[in-house]
């Protein structure tokens, strides 16, 4: 079977990465008290956490975004 035939065969099993599932979550916005353990004079950095509201075991995704981008830009993706 050709590779393209396999893709067509299993195409219906694929889900869009933008599909909003049925897991309820909450967003937490906070600022870290110190931006670096080596530089206590540095300003705090914003922290954006998206967490499920139902107890369970979930995978963890750590997103390191671009230098000039704000972390809330990713709210729709997370």
SULLIN-V274787 format. One record per residue. N is the residue number from 1. RES is the residue in one small letter. D_LAST is the distance of its C-alpha to the last C-alpha in Angstrom with 1 decimal. Layout:
{{N	RES	D_LAST} {N	RES	D_LAST}}
This chain:
{{1	x	37.1} {2	x	35.6} {3	x	32.0} {4	x	31.3} {5	x	32.7} {6	x	30.3} {7	x	27.3} {8	x	28.8} {9	x	29.6} {10	x	26.1} {11	x	24.3} {12	x	23.6} {13	x	21.8} {14	x	19.0} {15	x	15.7} {16	x	13.6} {17	x	10.4} {18	x	9.2} {19	x	10.7} {20	x	9.4} {21	x	11.0} {22	x	13.2} {23	x	11.6} {24	x	11.6} {25	x	9.6} {26	x	10.3} {27	x	9.3} {28	x	12.0} {29	x	13.4} {30	x	16.4} {31	x	18.7} {32	x	20.1} {33	x	23.9} {34	x	24.9} {35	x	23.2} {36	x	25.5} {37	x	27.9} {38	x	30.5} {39	x	30.4} {40	x	30.6} {41	x	31.3} {42	x	27.9} {43	x	25.8} {44	x	22.7} {45	x	19.3} {46	x	16.3} {47	x	13.8} {48	x	10.2} {49	x	9.2} {50	x	6.8} {51	x	9.5} {52	x	11.0} {53	x	14.0} {54	x	16.2} {55	x	18.0} {56	x	17.9} {57	x	17.1} {58	x	13.7} {59	x	12.8} {60	x	11.5} {61	x	9.4} {62	x	10.9} {63	x	9.9} {64	x	13.0} {65	x	12.7} {66	x	15.9} {67	x	18.7} {68	x	19.0} {69	x	15.4} {70	x	13.9} {71	x	10.7} {72	x	9.8} {73	x	9.9} {74	x	6.3} {75	x	5.3} {76	x	5.7} {77	x	3.8} {78	x	0.0}}
